Protein backbone atom coordinates (compact mmCIF):
# COMPACT_ATOMS: atom_id res chain seq x y z
CA UNK A 1 0.00 0.00 0.00
CA UNK A 2 1.44 3.35 -1.02
CA UNK A 3 0.71 6.08 1.55
CA UNK A 4 3.49 8.57 0.74
CA UNK A 5 1.21 11.02 -1.06
CA UNK A 6 -1.71 10.88 1.35
CA UNK A 7 -2.44 14.08 3.24
CA UNK A 8 -4.36 13.74 6.49
CA UNK A 9 -5.50 17.38 6.76
CA UNK A 10 -5.41 20.38 4.50
CA UNK A 11 -2.83 23.00 5.51
CA UNK A 12 -5.55 25.65 5.49
CA UNK A 13 -7.50 23.67 8.08
CA UNK A 14 -4.50 23.43 10.41
CA UNK A 15 -3.77 27.12 9.98
CA UNK A 16 -7.39 28.02 10.74
CA UNK A 17 -7.35 25.90 13.92
CA UNK A 18 -4.14 27.60 15.02
CA UNK A 19 -5.59 31.05 14.50
CA UNK A 20 -8.77 30.12 16.39
CA UNK A 21 -6.79 28.80 19.35
CA UNK A 22 -4.71 31.98 19.47
CA UNK A 23 -7.86 34.10 19.27
CA UNK A 24 -9.53 32.20 22.11
CA UNK A 25 -6.46 32.45 24.33
CA UNK A 26 -6.07 36.17 23.61
CA UNK A 27 -9.72 36.82 24.48
CA UNK A 28 -9.38 34.79 27.69
CA UNK A 29 -6.24 36.67 28.78
CA UNK A 30 -7.88 40.00 27.94
CA UNK A 31 -10.88 39.03 30.06
CA UNK A 32 -8.59 38.25 33.02
CA UNK A 33 -6.76 41.56 32.62
CA UNK A 34 -10.01 43.52 32.48
CA UNK A 35 -11.40 41.73 35.54
CA UNK A 36 -8.18 42.33 37.46
CA UNK A 37 -8.25 46.02 36.55
CA UNK A 38 -11.92 46.33 37.57
CA UNK A 39 -11.23 44.68 40.92
CA UNK A 40 -8.28 47.00 41.53
CA UNK A 41 -10.41 50.01 40.63
CA UNK A 42 -13.12 49.05 43.11
CA UNK A 43 -10.60 48.00 45.77
CA UNK A 44 -11.60 44.34 45.81
CA UNK A 45 -9.22 41.38 46.09
CA UNK A 46 -8.45 39.47 42.92
CA UNK A 47 -7.68 35.86 43.79
CA UNK A 48 -6.42 32.97 41.69
CA UNK A 49 -9.94 31.59 41.64
CA UNK A 50 -11.18 34.89 40.19
CA UNK A 51 -8.46 34.69 37.53
CA UNK A 52 -9.40 31.12 36.64
CA UNK A 53 -13.10 31.91 36.43
CA UNK A 54 -12.42 35.00 34.31
CA UNK A 55 -10.14 33.01 31.99
CA UNK A 56 -12.74 30.28 31.48
CA UNK A 57 -15.53 32.80 30.91
CA UNK A 58 -13.43 34.66 28.35
CA UNK A 59 -12.47 31.46 26.54
CA UNK A 60 -16.04 30.18 26.38
CA UNK A 61 -17.31 33.56 25.18
CA UNK A 62 -14.66 33.59 22.45
CA UNK A 63 -15.53 30.04 21.39
CA UNK A 64 -19.17 30.92 20.84
CA UNK A 65 -18.46 34.27 19.17
CA UNK A 66 -18.12 34.06 15.40
CA UNK A 67 -15.26 35.97 13.84
Buried (B, 14 or more C-beta within 10 A) or exposed (E): EEEEEEEEEEEEEEEEEEEEEEBBBEBBBEBBEEBBEEBEEEEEEBEEEBBEBBBEBBBBEBEEEEE
